[in-house]
């Protein structure tokens, strides 16, 4: 991976970290261009610098954990869409509402 691409992915992960913390998630330091995310003090998933979310089924085996993952997906979708599309700020609320329905 080239340096510019790596730098962009690390910046993306730093941007993702902020709304994750606001939503009550904890994060660990970036490991191998992935951001480990904790929920209730336990590992829940890892987010890549490209916006993918990896999780183990056993880490999301309750309805509450699935809801937490859905929240993470909505956060990822909102950041990715704001960076790569022309969605206006007035459309973000409607977009997030729709995105949350899609990931459930």
Residue pairs with C-beta under 8 A, 6 or more apart in sequence:
1 33
6 33
6 49
8 49
9 33
9 48
9 49
9 50
10 30
10 33
10 49
12 49
12 50
12 51
12 79
12 83
13 30
13 33
13 34
13 35
13 47
13 49
15 79
16 35
16 47
16 75
16 76
16 79
17 27
17 35
19 75
19 78
19 79
20 27
20 37
20 72
20 75
21 27
23 71
23 75
25 37
25 38
25 39
25 44
25 68
25 72
26 37
26 38
26 39
26 41
27 35
27 36
27 37
27 38
28 35
28 36
28 38
33 48
33 49
34 46
34 47
34 48
34 49
34 54
35 46
35 47
35 48
36 43
36 45
36 46
37 43
37 44
37 45
37 46
37 47
37 72
38 44
39 65
39 68
42 59
43 56
43 59
44 55
44 59
44 60
44 65
44 68
44 69
44 72
45 53
45 54
45 55
45 59
45 60
45 69
45 72
46 53
46 54
46 55
47 53
47 54
47 72
47 76
48 54
51 76
51 79
51 80
53 69
53 72
53 73
53 76
55 69
59 65
60 66
60 68
60 69
69 103
70 100
70 103
70 104
71 100
73 99
73 103
74 96
74 99
74 100
74 103
77 95
77 96
77 99
77 103
78 92
78 95
78 96
78 99
81 87
81 95
82 92
87 95
